[in-house]
């Protein structure tokens, strides 16, 4: 009996080893390269009068104090409140400090509704110098949309914010304070992440046991494979110095939901200081996440992120201009 047990254990270990090798091979073979190319139409933004102008590049020196990048996919109904709030808050900051300059970049991620038309109303209201719309020819995913907007920005600081307004835009004051507290900032590189970790206990009480299990499993995979020291990697409210944005987004490969994790993994590889700051957060109806399948996809992406860097399928890139 003992011999049979040992044979079964050996067979299981061999199967596990074979499965691990298969996963590594699949991760390596299916690894796509960072897609920094643009369609010709994505190189321009519409002006308030109906013309078009060429987007600048993140490689250029900054010409604004703040860029706000808002990715939007089929957000015709939910984007207007956050655009209104963002425009209001930055206008208030500008009134208090007339030298403060800003821009809001709405990235329509291949929407099938009138997301672009809603955003263009604000271009006409505030001018294309303050509100710009980048309409992607096809859907890239949230990470791809954020990257395209960031690579087109002019700000000394760059804030990514979700189109649903789940985090109040006024919390920019908190994340900026967190950024300023980071010292030293090597080569002026630093990131400040909005965080909902302080709300986790309350959220667990409201979630089903299954969703809580998925959430805990995801957090464990993030910690085990990619990012340590950051409790909430997924909050869509992050502030970057221009230098940190250029360094991290130039290497980003993941364009879907797990892109935040790769972004922070890249930052930690480059030893970029990261602050985590508690922000207000409200769950907004209409999320694009399909609970089970989205968590499953993100879990797979987390494992693949680490394996692809380990096997050399992905490498940390030096910043280079987009085509």
Secondary structure, DSSP 4 states (H G I P E B T S, - for coil): -HHHHHHHHHHHHHHHHHHHHHHHHHHHHTPPPP-----GGGGEEE-TTS-EEE---TTSPP-EEEEEEEEESS-TTTHHHHHHHHHHHHHHHHHH-TT--EEEEEEE-S-SSSHHHHHHHHHHHH-TTTEEEEE-SS---HHHHHHHHHTT--EEEEEEE-TT--S-GGGHHHHHHHHHH----GGG-EEEEEE-GGGHHHHHHHS-HHHHHHHHHHHHHIIIII--S-S-S--SEEEEEHHHHHHHHTT----STTHHHHHHHHHHHTT-EEEEEE------S-----HHHHHHHHHHHHHHHHHHHHTTSS-PPPP----
